């Protein structure tokens, strides 16, 4: 009864190499749409019972493309109720850093992407971020646990969210950032085994056919 965490497909913000966070209504690129369709085809062969997604556009479009591929898992009548949007899956709010090109990041924030670092002005805060993503994952693991051993729940979210979730599972401090890097539309899998959450795979992109 695993939980699949899927990072959204390549977005316009990714291509521009800017800090996206919760700002900017970045759509998927053509490559990002292809990535979402590829992961959807993979999931169509698996017993997916529900799909949750961040409401930010890049994640929303990824989730909608995945749902369109799940012809075996869901019927046309249930497609609208199968996908739910959850604000707890939104990317970290980077405050004043939002929209900044990576190349223009202030020197004193460069460690932000690698290790313990100060919070950007106006940012959400690491503890608050960790609290909301942990709450979402606890709920999703409960759903698959109650559904039985042959059920899979999927959450389409963001790289920072997956990093925070995996860091939480490993017992790392909330302000530790960037340990678990995730590619666009790669799969990270969690399972709850005897009451212990385990990362059974991370950043699996074997299903993607990159040109």
Secondary structure, DSSP 8 states (H G I E B T S, - for coil): --EEEEE---BHHHHHTB--TT-S---B-HHHHHHHHHHHHHHTTS-EEEEEE-SSHHHHHHHHHHHHH-TTT--GGGHHHHEEE-GGGS----GGGTT-BGGG--GGGGGGGTSS----TT---HHHHHHHHHHHHHHHHHHHHHH-TT-EEEEEE-HHHHHHHHHHHTT--TT--SSS---TT-EEEEEEETTEEEEEEEEE-TT----
